[in-house]
Amino acid sequence: MRLRGRKKREKLNRLLPAREQKDPGKGVFTRRALLMMAVQTAALGELSRRLYDLQVNSGDHFAKLADKNRTSKRLLAPPRGLIADRFGTILAANKTNWRALLLSEETTDVEGSVERFSQLVPLDEHDRSRIAREVRHKRKFIPVVLREFLSWDDMARIELNSPSLPGVLIDVGTTRSYPFGPLLAHTIGYVAPPNEQDVAKSALFALPGMRIGRAGVEQSQDAMLRGQAGSVEMEVNSVGRVMKELDRQDGTPGDELALTLDVGLQQAIQNRIGDLAASSVVMDCRNGEVLAMCSTPSFDPSLFDSGVSRAQWIDWTSDQRTPLIDKTVSGVYPPGSTFKPAVAMAALNAGVISPTDRFFCPGHFDLGGARFHCWAKHGHGSVDLHLALKYSCDVYFYEVAMKVGMDRLAASAHELGLGTELDIELPHQRLGLIPTPEWRQKHKHHWNGGDTVVSGIGQGFVQVTPLQLATYTSRLATGRKVEPHLVRAVNGDIGSQVDPQYWPELAMDERYLRAVREGMFAVVNETHGTAPKARLSIPGIEMAGKTGSAQVRRVSRALRESGHFNSATLPWEFRPHALFICFAPYDSPRYAVSVVIEHGNAGAEAAAPLARDIMTDTLLRDPVNHKSAPGQTVADAD
């Protein structure tokens, strides 16, 4: 019975559908599937979250990183500001400069790139050492200049071989140019590449094409002329080769300066001076504007931008006429007899003499056991201030200097602009010296009466610059404490200093200034004055002035009294300097001129005629009364 029952159940199970049969492992499978699904869902969610974070939240960041791999961005040196004269004639400009640069961050083999470049554009040892030094010290994103002033052939070779020059690119910038070259080299100055000390102060100085003023107005106004850096963005490939320029933002140019100079007058003076070792300054004596500053011989300022050769440097520094020195502000000379008006003003202001007081000149002045000679061997007899200036009597001013004393004399000289710093926009200005007993004692020496005596005629320790002489003459002529200046306008805005009323009056009595001016008038225009060769030939215009000859070596008493001494026969370097100061028109002073001819021997013979010619050119051009460059023809080179 049991057997038959079991067989019936088996037969019944075979007849039931497969889906109705019970699977004992079905519950286990379902749990595993759910677990796997949960894990996959979590993983997919995390992946989605991460993708969202990358693409949405951090999308900009990674886009920038990707773009950085594709592009290279660097700063650009700004164009330097232009410098013009008072009539708009450009004195310092910028010209295009094609150059090859190396971006260290765009190549893995800097030395290889430099070596392959040198096979196309030769590099000397100086260039190689400079490049190696700059690569070491500069940040990788700052380009290193491989070569400037590329020719078209140089650029063609570089472009043709660019696939083998990773990190090397051709760039265009500017370099400084000076249209008038040596004519204005000392006043305008020059620029040169920054040195390591400059770069340490500012990364801006490391930019290719960046230049720093090293002399003249270029140096004193460097911050104004420098401008603000720009930028350029380029597309590069995987090896750092520049494919194209994407964007360029040129830098902001520096300020444009209009100077007080008249380049036409400067050229006329240069033609007059010729090859002499000399200097001359022309000022508007009413407001201190400097119209011309000549220092000869001169040099080519553009050579400092591209590099001065050793041979050229030796030639400059071995020339005894010192072409690299701006004699107008850095040359110091004994003023000689041009100092006598300052001595007179000191004594008049101090009340120790009056214009009518007289002193007797026998041809010499004795002090203790020393004898001090007058330039006129037999003397001038009895002279007052007018005659003393007219004849340039040494004995009169020996006497006056002893009466006024050196301290009051120095104070008066400083008030007139001698032996003191002047507020002009030029570096390397030397102060000169008006000595005092205190100064002498600081140098461990005793001041004696003889020091005061020789100071009275602008000898001894007294030293001044040609610019100080022009300033001194301007102050005597106008009675105002004008300061010489060169910058007339910045970006078209003219400064208030052009107004004569801007300058204060001197702390000197106008009556005494008039007496001194009358004596200077007599020097040029009256019979037996020391400078008849300075007399103007322009109808209706007269000039006042003062001669000066400054010894550079002592002449013994015996030689002087022998009657055989002639300084013109001495070697050039031992002859006296020749000086002259003047202003005109006499009745309404407008221009002041100073002239110093190194070892020119006699002021009356050498400097006075030159000053006359310079004043003539100035009056004919009359730059202060023109708004555009005058058409008046001035001196041509002989």
C-alpha positions in Angstrom: 0.0 0.0 0.0 2.7 2.4 0.9 4.5 1.7 -2.3 1.5 2.4 -4.4 0.9 5.7 -2.5 4.5 7.0 -3.2 4.3 6.1 -6.9 1.1 8.1 -7.2 2.7 11.2 -5.7 5.7 10.9 -8.0 3.4 10.7 -11.0 1.4 13.7 -9.8 4.6 15.8 -9.4 5.6 15.0 -12.9 2.3 16.3 -14.1 2.6 19.7 -12.2 4.1 22.7 -14.1 7.7 23.4 -13.5 7.0 26.9 -12.0 4.9 25.3 -9.3 7.7 23.1 -8.2 9.4 24.4 -5.0 13.2 25.4 -5.4 15.0 25.0 -2.0 17.9 27.5 -3.0 15.6 30.3 -4.3 15.7 32.4 -1.0 19.5 32.4 -0.9 19.9 33.6 -4.5 17.5 36.5 -3.9 19.5 37.9 -1.0 22.8 37.8 -2.9 21.2 39.6 -5.8 19.9 42.4 -3.6 23.3 42.8 -1.9 25.1 43.1 -5.3 22.5 45.5 -6.5 23.0 47.7 -3.4 26.7 47.7 -3.8 26.5 48.6 -7.5 24.0 51.3 -6.8 26.3 52.8 -4.1 29.3 52.7 -6.4 27.3 54.2 -9.2 26.1 57.0 -6.9 29.6 57.7 -5.7 30.9 57.8 -9.2 28.1 60.1 -10.2 28.8 62.3 -7.3 32.5 62.4 -8.1 31.8 63.2 -11.8 29.5 66.0 -10.7 32.1 67.3 -8.4 34.8 67.2 -11.2 32.6 68.6 -14.0 30.5 71.1 -12.1 32.1 72.1 -8.8 35.8 71.8 -10.0 35.2 72.2 -13.7 36.7 75.7 -13.9 39.8 74.6 -12.0 40.6 71.7 -14.2 39.7 73.7 -17.3 42.3 76.2 -16.2 44.9 73.4 -15.7 44.1 72.0 -19.1 44.3 75.5 -20.7 47.6 76.1 -18.9 49.1 73.0 -20.6 48.0 74.5 -23.9 49.0 78.2 -23.2 51.9 80.2 -21.9 51.4 83.7 -20.5 54.2 86.2 -19.6 54.6 89.9 -18.8 55.8 92.5 -21.3 58.1 95.4 -20.6 56.1 98.7 -21.1 57.1 101.2 -23.7 59.2 103.9 -22.2 57.8 107.5 -22.1 59.0 109.9 -24.8 61.2 113.0 -24.1 60.8 116.1 -26.2 62.1 119.6 -26.2 60.0 122.7 -25.5 58.7 122.8 -29.1 57.8 119.1 -29.3 61.0 117.8 -31.1 61.6 114.2 -29.9 64.8 113.9 -28.0 64.4 110.3 -26.8 62.2 107.8 -28.6 61.5 104.1 -28.9 62.2 101.9 -31.9 61.3 98.3 -32.8 63.6 95.6 -31.5 63.3 92.0 -32.7 64.8 89.5 -30.2 65.0 85.8 -29.5 63.8 84.7 -26.0 64.1 81.4 -24.1 61.3 80.3 -21.8 62.9 77.7 -19.4 59.5 76.3 -18.4 58.7 75.3 -21.9 61.7 73.0 -22.4 63.3 70.1 -20.6 66.7 70.7 -22.1 67.7 74.4 -21.7 71.4 73.8 -22.6 70.4 71.9 -25.7 68.1 74.6 -26.9 70.8 77.2 -26.3 73.4 75.2 -28.1 71.2 74.6 -31.2 70.3 78.3 -31.2 74.0 79.3 -31.2 74.5 77.2 -34.3 72.0 79.4 -36.1 72.8 82.8 -34.5 76.3 82.7 -33.1 76.8 83.5 -29.4 80.1 84.6 -27.9 81.4 83.6 -24.5 80.0 86.8 -22.9 76.5 86.0 -24.2 76.7 82.3 -23.1 77.8 83.2 -19.6 75.1 85.9 -19.3 72.4 83.5 -20.5 73.6 80.8 -18.1 73.6 83.2 -15.2 70.1 84.5 -16.0 68.7 81.0 -16.4 70.0 80.2 -12.9 68.7 83.3 -11.2 65.4 84.1 -13.0 62.2 82.2 -12.4 61.3 79.8 -15.1 58.3 81.7 -16.4 60.4 84.8 -17.0 62.0 84.7 -20.5 65.8 85.0 -20.9 67.1 87.1 -23.8 69.2 85.0 -26.2 69.9 87.8 -28.7 68.6 91.2 -29.4 68.5 93.3 -32.6 67.8 90.3 -34.9 68.1 90.7 -38.6 65.5 89.3 -41.0 67.9 86.5 -42.0 68.4 85.6 -38.3 64.6 85.4 -37.8 64.2 83.3 -40.9 66.7 80.7 -39.7 65.1 80.6 -36.3 61.6 80.1 -37.7 62.8 77.4 -40.1 64.4 75.4 -37.3 61.8 76.1 -34.6 60.8 72.4 -34.2 64.3 71.7 -32.8 64.3 74.8 -30.6 61.8 74.1 -27.8 61.3 77.1 -25.5 62.8 79.5 -28.1 60.5 82.2 -29.5 60.9 85.4 -31.5 59.5 88.5 -29.8 59.2 92.1 -30.7 59.8 94.9 -28.2 61.3 98.4 -28.1 64.7 99.8 -27.6 65.7 103.4 -26.8 66.8 105.7 -29.6 68.3 109.2 -29.4 67.8 111.1 -32.7 70.4 113.8 -31.8 73.0 111.4 -30.4 76.0 113.1 -28.8 74.4 116.5 -28.9 72.2 115.9 -25.9 73.9 112.8 -24.4 74.9 114.4 -21.1 71.5 116.1 -20.4 69.1 113.4 -21.7 71.3 110.6 -20.5 70.9 107.0 -21.6 69.4 103.7 -20.5 70.9 100.3 -20.0 69.8 96.8 -19.1 69.1 96.2 -15.4 71.9 94.6 -13.4 71.4 91.9 -10.7 71.0 94.5 -7.9 68.1 96.1 -9.9 66.4 92.7 -10.5 66.7 92.0 -6.7 64.6 95.1 -6.0 61.8 94.2 -8.5 60.9 91.3 -10.7 59.7 93.8 -13.3 63.3 94.6 -14.0 63.9 91.0 -15.1 61.6 91.4 -18.1 63.2 91.2 -21.6 63.6 94.7 -23.0 63.3 96.4 -19.7 65.7 99.4 -19.4 66.8 101.6 -16.5 68.0 105.2 -16.8 71.6 105.5 -16.0 72.4 109.2 -16.5 70.7 112.5 -17.2 67.0 113.0 -17.3 66.6 109.3 -18.1 67.9 108.5 -14.6 66.4 111.3 -12.6 62.9 110.7 -14.1 63.2 106.9 -14.5 60.1 106.1 -12.4 57.9 108.4 -14.4 59.3 107.2 -17.8 59.1 103.5 -16.9 55.4 102.8 -17.3 53.3 99.7 -16.3 53.9 96.1 -17.6 51.6 94.4 -20.1 51.1 90.7 -20.9 51.0 88.3 -23.9 49.3 84.8 -24.0 50.5 82.2 -26.5 49.4 78.7 -27.5 52.2 76.1 -27.3 52.4 72.5 -28.2 53.6 69.6 -26.0 57.3 70.4 -26.5 56.9 74.1 -25.8 56.9 75.4 -29.3 54.8 78.5 -29.8 52.0 77.9 -32.2 50.3 81.2 -32.2 49.6 84.3 -30.1 46.2 84.3 -28.5 46.1 87.6 -26.8 48.3 90.7 -26.2 47.8 93.5 -23.7 50.5 96.1 -24.3 51.8 97.8 -21.2 51.0 101.4 -20.3 53.6 103.7 -21.6 55.6 105.9 -19.3 54.8 109.6 -18.9 55.8 111.9 -21.8 58.1 114.7 -20.7 58.5 118.1 -22.4 61.8 119.7 -21.4 62.7 123.4 -21.3 65.5 122.8 -23.8 65.6 124.2 -27.3 67.4 121.6 -29.4 68.0 124.2 -32.2 69.8 126.5 -29.8 71.7 123.5 -28.4 72.9 122.7 -31.9 73.9 126.3 -32.5 76.0 126.3 -29.3 77.6 123.0 -30.2 78.6 124.5 -33.6 80.2 127.5 -31.8 82.2 125.4 -29.3 83.5 122.9 -31.9 86.2 120.6 -30.6 87.0 122.6 -27.4 86.8 120.9 -24.0 84.2 123.3 -22.8 80.7 123.8 -21.3 78.0 126.3 -21.6 74.6 126.8 -20.0 71.8 129.1 -21.2 68.9 130.0 -18.8 65.8 132.0 -18.9 66.9 134.2 -16.0 63.3 135.1 -15.1 62.1 131.6 -14.2 65.1 129.3 -14.3 64.2 127.3 -17.4 67.4 125.8 -18.9 67.4 126.4 -22.6 70.7 124.7 -23.5 73.3 122.7 -21.7 76.4 121.8 -23.7 79.3 119.7 -22.5 82.1 118.8 -25.0 83.4 116.5 -26.1 80.4 114.1 -25.8 79.6 110.4 -26.6 76.9 108.3 -28.4 74.3 107.4 -25.8 72.8 104.6 -27.9 75.9 102.4 -27.4 74.9 101.8 -23.7 71.6 100.2 -24.8 73.2 97.7 -27.1 76.5 97.3 -25.2 79.8 99.3 -25.1 82.8 97.5 -26.5 86.0 97.4 -24.4 87.9 99.3 -27.1 85.3 102.1 -27.0 85.3 102.3 -23.2 89.1 102.6 -23.1 88.9 105.3 -25.8 86.5 107.3 -23.7 88.2 106.9 -20.3 91.7 107.6 -21.6 90.7 110.9 -23.2 91.9 113.8 -21.0 89.0 115.9 -22.1 86.7 113.5 -20.2 83.8 113.0 -22.7 81.8 110.9 -20.3 81.5 113.7 -17.7 78.8 116.2 -17.9 80.9 119.3 -17.2 77.9 121.5 -16.7 76.9 119.8 -13.4 79.8 117.5 -12.6 82.8 119.7 -13.6 84.1 121.9 -10.8 86.3 124.9 -11.5 87.7 127.9 -9.6 85.5 130.7 -10.7 88.3 133.3 -10.9 87.1 136.9 -11.4 83.5 135.8 -12.2 83.3 135.4 -8.4 83.9 139.1 -7.7 80.3 140.2 -8.0 79.4 137.8 -5.2 82.2 139.2 -3.0 80.9 142.7 -3.7 77.3 141.7 -2.8 78.5 140.1 0.5 80.3 143.2 1.5 77.5 145.6 0.5 74.9 143.6 2.3 77.0 143.3 5.4 77.5 147.1 5.4 81.3 146.9 5.4 81.6 148.9 2.2 79.4 151.2 0.0 79.5 151.4 -3.8 81.5 154.6 -3.6 84.2 153.4 -1.1 87.6 153.5 -2.8 90.8 151.4 -2.4 94.2 152.0 -3.8 95.7 149.4 -6.1 99.5 149.6 -6.5 99.6 146.3 -8.3 99.9 144.1 -5.2 98.5 143.5 -1.7 100.8 142.6 1.2 99.6 140.5 4.1 102.2 139.6 6.7 105.2 138.3 4.8 103.1 137.3 1.7 102.5 139.4 -1.4 99.4 138.9 -3.5 99.6 140.3 -7.0 97.0 142.1 -9.1 96.7 140.9 -12.7 97.8 144.5 -13.8 101.5 144.6 -12.9 101.5 148.4 -12.3 98.1 148.5 -10.6 94.8 150.4 -11.2 95.3 153.3 -8.7 92.2 154.4 -6.7 89.1 152.5 -7.6 85.5 152.2 -6.3 83.1 149.3 -6.9 82.2 150.3 -10.5 85.8 150.7 -11.6 86.9 147.5 -9.7 84.4 145.4 -11.6 85.1 147.2 -14.9 88.9 146.7 -14.6 88.6 143.4 -12.6 91.0 144.8 -10.0 92.3 142.0 -7.8 93.6 144.3 -5.0 90.2 145.9 -4.5 88.6 142.5 -3.9 91.5 141.3 -1.7 90.7 144.3 0.5 86.9 143.7 0.4 87.3 140.0 1.2 89.3 140.8 4.3 86.7 143.3 5.5 83.7 141.1 5.0 85.2 137.8 6.3 84.8 134.3 4.9 81.7 133.3 6.8 79.6 136.1 5.5 81.1 135.8 2.0 80.2 132.1 2.0 76.6 132.8 3.1 76.2 135.4 0.3 77.6 133.1 -2.3 75.2 130.3 -1.3 72.3 132.7 -1.5 73.4 133.4 -5.1 73.5 129.7 -5.9 77.3 129.0 -5.7 78.7 126.1 -3.8 75.3 124.6 -3.0 73.0 122.0 -4.4 70.6 123.2 -7.1 67.1 121.7 -7.6 67.6 120.5 -11.2 66.4 117.2 -12.5 69.9 115.7 -13.1 71.9 113.2 -11.1 75.6 113.3 -10.3 75.5 117.0 -9.4 78.6 118.2 -7.6 78.2 120.9 -5.0 81.5 122.7 -5.6 82.8 124.5 -2.5 82.8 127.9 -0.8 85.3 127.3 1.9 85.0 128.6 5.5 87.3 128.4 8.6 85.0 125.7 10.0 85.4 123.6 6.8 89.2 124.0 7.0 89.3 123.0 10.6 87.3 119.9 9.9 90.1 118.9 7.6 92.7 119.4 10.4 94.1 122.6 9.0 94.3 126.2 10.2 92.5 128.9 8.3 94.7 132.0 7.7 94.2 135.4 6.2 95.8 134.4 3.0 93.0 131.9 2.4 90.5 134.7 2.7 92.5 136.9 0.3 92.7 134.4 -2.6 89.0 133.5 -2.1 88.2 137.1 -2.8 89.2 136.6 -6.4 87.6 133.2 -6.8 90.9 131.2 -6.3 92.2 129.0 -3.6 89.7 126.4 -2.4 86.7 128.0 -4.2 85.0 125.7 -6.7 81.8 126.0 -8.7 80.0 124.4 -11.6 79.0 126.0 -14.9 75.3 125.5 -14.0 75.9 127.3 -10.7 77.5 130.2 -12.6 74.5 130.5 -14.9 72.1 130.4 -11.8 74.3 132.9 -10.0 74.1 135.2 -13.1 70.3 134.8 -13.3 69.9 135.8 -9.7 72.1 138.8 -10.0 70.2 139.9 -13.1 66.6 139.5 -11.7 67.0 139.6 -7.9 64.9 136.4 -7.7 66.0 133.1 -6.2 65.3 131.1 -9.4 66.2 127.4 -9.5 67.4 125.9 -12.7 65.0 123.2 -14.0 64.6 121.0 -17.1 61.1 119.5 -16.9 58.7 122.0 -18.4 55.6 119.7 -18.7 54.4 116.2 -17.9 51.9 114.7 -20.3 51.1 118.2 -21.5 50.6 119.8 -18.1 53.0 122.8 -17.7 54.3 123.3 -14.2 53.7 126.5 -12.2 57.5 127.2 -12.0 57.3 128.9 -15.5 55.8 132.0 -13.8 58.6 134.4 -12.7 56.4 135.3 -9.7 56.7 131.7 -8.5 60.3 132.5 -7.4 61.0 134.5 -4.2 63.1 137.6 -4.1 66.7 137.4 -2.9 67.5 138.5 0.6 69.6 141.3 -0.9 69.1 145.0 -1.3 68.0 146.0 -4.9 70.2 149.1 -4.7 73.3 147.0 -4.3 72.2 144.5 -7.0 71.8 147.5 -9.3 75.3 148.7 -8.5 76.8 145.3 -9.3 74.8 145.1 -12.6 76.2 148.5 -13.6 79.7 147.3 -13.0 79.1 144.3 -15.1 77.7 146.5 -17.8 80.9 148.5 -17.8 83.0 145.3 -18.2 81.5 144.8 -21.7 80.4 148.3 -22.9 82.6 151.0 -21.4 86.1 152.0 -22.5 88.9 150.0 -20.9 86.4 147.3 -19.7 88.0 143.8 -19.6 85.6 142.3 -22.2 85.2 144.6 -25.2 85.1 141.4 -27.4 81.8 140.4 -25.7 80.0 143.5 -27.0 76.8 142.6 -28.9 76.3 143.8 -32.5 72.5 143.5 -32.3 71.1 147.0 -32.6 69.3 148.2 -29.4 70.4 145.3 -27.2 73.3 145.5 -24.7 74.8 142.9 -22.5 76.4 142.8 -19.1 79.0 140.3 -18.1 82.1 139.4 -16.2 85.4 137.8 -17.3 87.3 135.2 -15.4 90.6 133.3 -15.6 91.2 130.5 -13.1 94.7 129.2 -12.5 95.2 125.4 -12.1 98.7 125.7 -10.7 100.6 128.1 -8.6 102.8 130.7 -10.2 105.8 131.8 -8.0 106.3 135.4 -7.0 109.7 135.4 -8.7 108.4 134.2 -12.0 105.5 136.6 -11.9 107.7 139.6 -11.1 110.3 138.6 -13.7 108.0 139.9 -16.5 108.6 136.8 -18.6 105.7 134.7 -17.5 103.2 133.8 -20.3 100.6 131.2 -19.4 99.7 130.7 -23.1 103.1 128.9 -23.6 102.4 126.3 -20.9 101.3 122.8 -21.8 97.5 122.6 -22.4 96.7 120.9 -19.1 98.6 123.7 -17.1 97.0 126.7 -18.7 94.3 128.6 -16.8 90.6 127.9 -17.4 88.8 130.7 -19.3 85.3 131.8 -18.0 82.7 134.3 -18.8 79.2 135.0 -17.4 76.6 137.4 -18.9 73.0 138.4 -19.1 70.9 140.3 -21.7 69.1 142.5 -22.6 70.7 144.6 -19.9 67.6 146.9 -19.4 65.2 143.9 -19.2 67.1 140.7 -18.4 65.8 137.6 -20.2 68.7 135.3 -20.8 71.8 134.3 -18.7 74.8 132.5 -20.1 77.9 130.9 -18.6 80.9 129.6 -20.5 83.9 127.6 -19.2 86.7 126.6 -21.6 89.0 124.2 -19.9 92.6 125.5 -20.1 91.4 128.3 -22.5 93.9 130.6 -20.8 92.1 134.0 -20.8 88.5 134.6 -20.2 88.5 137.9 -22.1 90.2 136.4 -25.1 88.6 133.0 -25.3 85.4 132.7 -23.3 84.0 136.3 -23.8 83.8 136.1 -27.6 82.2 132.6 -27.4 79.7 133.8 -24.8 78.9 136.8 -27.1 78.2 134.4 -30.0 76.0 132.2 -27.8 74.0 135.1 -26.5 73.6 136.4 -30.0 72.2 133.0 -31.2 69.9 133.0 -28.2 68.5 136.5 -28.7 67.9 135.8 -32.4 66.1 132.6 -31.8 64.4 134.0 -28.6 62.9 130.6 -27.7 61.0 131.8 -24.6 58.8 134.0 -26.8 57.9 131.3 -29.3 55.3 128.6 -29.1 56.8 126.7 -32.0 60.4 126.2 -33.1 61.8 129.6 -34.3 62.7 129.8 -38.0 65.5 132.3 -37.3 68.8 130.9 -38.7 71.5 130.6 -36.2 75.2 129.8 -36.3 76.4 127.1 -38.6 79.6 125.0 -38.0 82.6 126.8 -39.3 
